[in-house]
Amino acid sequence: MVIGGYAVRAYTSGYRATKDIDCVILKKEMGGLTALLKNFGYIVRKTEFGLTGRRKINRHFIDLHISVGEIYDVLTGKRYPVNEETFDNAEFLEISGYHKETKTKVKAHVISLEELLILKLMTRKRDKDIVDIIALLIDRGDKIKTYNFVKNVQRVNLSRHVRDSLLSLIGQIRTRDVGKIWFSITGRRLMRKTEHEITKRLRNLEEKLH
């Protein structure tokens, strides 16, 4: 199941480039996936948090980062365990690259919109994650199922952390820091009206976590 930047691309117009492919699997699938990747010519290595896979194509490399059983964020030390329900709620979506030469679309299972937003709020310290959160709220904010968002935040005991992230983002929008980050990465400007709409959506999610 795809997570990370390519998952955001699946749900949005695609506001930034991303290189590595981030995925998550259940622990029981580890052996089968390892064999499959090796069969496709990947060099597979075990890591502290899962697997990595690398395959050379012409002069370039495809790099896979595969979390096993949970998604762990090194900067915050927070974890997001996945289960069968996480995979049942995944969407089967089209994904394409950012650059003109990588516009070929493929379909893949992508983590649900609500859980993707939680993951991005969990890692909140990176500029690229702030851009991804804003992108999800601009393009899919009206599609977020608040009940599912709250249920999954509570399931993984991240209510306080996610609330802090939401409040931090609201503050950064007010000080125009989010607008600066957005422009530096996307080359586009955030309109005041858009900022107000994003703030309302962030406040709504934060209030539901009380």
C-alpha positions as CSV (number, residue, x, y, z in Angstrom):
1,M,0.0,0.0,0.0
2,V,1.5,3.3,-1.1
3,I,2.1,6.1,1.5
4,G,4.2,9.3,1.4
5,G,4.6,11.7,-1.5
6,Y,3.2,9.4,-4.2
7,A,0.1,8.8,-2.1
8,V,-0.4,12.6,-1.9
9,R,0.0,12.7,-5.7
10,A,-2.7,10.1,-6.1
11,Y,-5.2,12.3,-4.2
12,T,-4.1,15.8,-5.5
13,S,-3.1,17.6,-8.6
14,G,0.6,17.1,-7.6
15,Y,2.3,20.2,-6.2
16,R,5.8,18.9,-5.7
17,A,8.2,16.3,-7.0
18,T,9.1,13.2,-5.1
19,K,11.6,10.6,-5.9
20,D,11.5,7.7,-3.4
21,I,8.5,5.4,-3.3
22,D,7.2,4.8,0.3
23,C,5.0,1.8,1.0
24,V,3.7,-0.2,4.0
25,I,3.0,-3.9,4.3
26,L,1.8,-6.3,7.1
27,K,4.5,-8.3,8.7
28,K,3.1,-11.6,7.3
29,E,3.7,-10.3,3.7
30,M,7.4,-9.6,4.3
31,G,8.8,-12.9,2.9
32,G,6.6,-12.9,-0.2
33,L,7.3,-9.3,-1.1
34,T,11.1,-9.8,-0.6
35,A,11.1,-12.7,-3.0
36,L,9.0,-10.7,-5.5
37,L,11.3,-7.7,-5.5
38,K,14.4,-9.9,-5.9
39,N,12.7,-11.5,-8.9
40,F,12.3,-8.1,-10.4
41,G,16.0,-7.3,-9.9
42,Y,15.8,-5.2,-6.7
43,I,18.6,-5.4,-4.2
44,V,16.6,-5.8,-0.9
45,R,17.9,-5.0,2.5
46,K,16.3,-5.3,6.0
47,T,16.4,-2.1,8.1
48,E,15.4,-1.3,11.6
49,F,12.0,-0.3,10.5
50,G,11.3,-2.6,7.5
51,L,12.9,-3.0,4.0
52,T,14.6,-1.1,1.4
53,G,14.7,-2.0,-2.3
54,R,16.9,-0.5,-5.0
55,R,17.0,-1.3,-8.8
56,K,19.0,0.4,-11.4
57,I,17.3,1.5,-14.7
58,N,19.7,3.0,-17.3
59,R,21.7,5.6,-15.2
60,H,19.0,6.0,-12.6
61,F,17.8,4.2,-9.5
62,I,14.4,3.3,-8.2
63,D,14.4,3.4,-4.4
64,L,11.7,1.8,-2.3
65,H,11.2,2.4,1.4
66,I,8.9,-0.3,2.9
67,S,7.6,0.0,6.4
68,V,6.5,-3.3,8.0
69,G,3.6,-3.4,10.4
70,E,3.8,0.2,11.3
71,I,5.0,3.6,10.0
72,Y,7.7,5.1,12.3
73,D,8.9,8.7,12.1
74,V,12.5,9.2,13.2
75,L,12.1,13.0,13.9
76,T,9.2,12.8,16.2
77,G,9.6,9.2,17.5
78,K,5.9,8.6,16.8
79,R,4.5,5.3,15.3
80,Y,1.4,4.6,13.3
81,P,0.5,0.8,13.5
82,V,-1.3,-0.6,10.5
83,N,-3.7,-3.6,10.5
84,E,-6.1,-5.4,8.1
85,E,-8.6,-2.6,8.4
86,T,-6.0,-0.1,7.2
87,F,-5.6,-2.2,4.0
88,D,-9.4,-2.7,3.6
89,N,-9.8,1.1,3.6
90,A,-7.2,1.7,1.0
91,E,-8.2,3.2,-2.3
92,F,-7.2,1.9,-5.7
93,L,-6.0,5.0,-7.5
94,E,-4.0,6.3,-10.5
95,I,-0.5,7.7,-9.7
96,S,1.8,9.5,-12.1
97,G,5.2,11.2,-11.8
98,Y,5.7,14.9,-11.4
99,H,7.9,15.6,-14.4
100,K,6.8,15.6,-18.1
101,E,8.8,12.4,-18.9
102,T,7.2,10.5,-16.0
103,K,3.6,11.2,-16.6
104,T,2.7,7.6,-17.3
105,K,-0.1,6.6,-15.0
106,V,-0.2,3.4,-13.0
107,K,-2.8,2.1,-10.5
108,A,-2.0,1.1,-7.0
109,H,-3.5,0.6,-3.6
110,V,-3.1,3.9,-1.6
111,I,-3.7,4.5,2.1
112,S,-7.0,6.2,2.8
113,L,-7.2,10.0,2.6
114,E,-7.9,10.3,6.3
115,E,-5.0,8.1,7.4
116,L,-2.6,9.8,4.9
117,L,-3.5,13.1,6.5
118,I,-2.8,11.7,9.9
119,L,0.6,10.4,8.8
120,K,1.5,13.9,7.4
121,L,0.4,15.5,10.6
122,M,2.4,13.0,12.6
123,T,5.6,13.9,10.9
124,R,4.8,17.7,10.8
125,K,8.4,18.9,11.2
126,R,9.3,18.8,7.5
127,D,8.5,21.5,5.0
128,K,7.5,18.9,2.4
129,D,4.9,17.5,4.8
130,I,3.4,20.9,5.4
131,V,3.1,21.3,1.6
132,D,1.4,17.9,1.4
133,I,-1.1,18.7,4.2
134,I,-2.0,21.9,2.4
135,A,-2.3,20.1,-0.9
136,L,-4.6,17.5,0.6
137,L,-6.8,20.2,2.2
138,I,-7.0,22.3,-1.0
139,D,-7.8,19.4,-3.4
140,R,-9.6,17.0,-1.0
141,G,-10.6,18.9,2.1
142,D,-14.3,18.5,1.4
143,K,-13.9,14.7,1.0
144,I,-12.3,14.0,4.4
145,K,-14.5,11.8,6.6
146,T,-14.1,13.4,10.0
147,Y,-15.3,10.3,11.9
148,N,-12.7,8.1,10.2
149,F,-10.0,10.7,10.9
150,V,-10.8,10.9,14.6
151,K,-11.3,7.2,15.0
152,N,-7.9,6.4,13.6
153,V,-6.1,9.2,15.5
154,Q,-7.6,7.7,18.7
155,R,-6.8,4.1,17.7
156,V,-3.1,4.9,17.6
157,N,-3.1,7.2,20.7
158,L,-1.9,10.3,18.7
159,S,-4.7,12.7,19.7
160,R,-2.5,15.1,21.6
161,H,0.3,15.0,19.0
162,V,-2.1,15.5,16.1
163,R,-4.0,18.3,17.9
164,D,-0.6,20.1,18.5
165,S,0.2,19.7,14.8
166,L,-3.1,21.2,13.8
167,L,-2.8,24.1,16.1
168,S,0.8,24.7,15.0
169,L,-0.2,24.8,11.4
170,I,-3.0,27.3,12.1
171,G,-0.4,29.5,13.8
172,Q,2.0,29.1,10.9
173,I,-0.8,30.1,8.5
174,R,-1.5,33.2,10.6
175,T,2.2,34.3,10.6
176,R,2.4,33.6,6.8
177,D,5.1,31.0,7.3
178,V,3.0,28.3,5.6
179,G,2.6,30.6,2.6
180,K,6.4,31.1,2.3
181,I,7.0,27.3,2.6
182,W,4.3,26.6,0.0
183,F,5.8,29.2,-2.4
184,S,9.4,28.0,-1.9
185,I,8.5,24.4,-2.9
186,T,5.6,24.8,-5.4
187,G,6.4,28.2,-6.9
188,R,2.8,29.1,-6.4
189,R,1.2,31.6,-4.0
190,L,-1.5,30.8,-1.5
191,M,-4.4,33.2,-1.7
192,R,-5.8,34.6,1.5
193,K,-9.2,33.1,0.7
194,T,-7.6,29.7,0.4
195,E,-5.7,30.2,3.7
196,H,-9.0,31.0,5.4
197,E,-10.6,27.8,4.0
198,I,-7.7,25.7,5.1
199,T,-7.7,27.2,8.6
200,K,-11.4,26.4,9.0
201,R,-10.8,22.8,8.0
202,L,-7.9,22.5,10.4
203,R,-9.9,24.1,13.3
204,N,-12.8,21.7,12.6
205,L,-10.5,18.6,12.8
206,E,-8.8,20.0,16.0
207,E,-12.2,20.6,17.7
208,K,-13.3,17.0,16.9
209,L,-10.3,15.7,18.7
210,H,-11.2,17.3,22.1
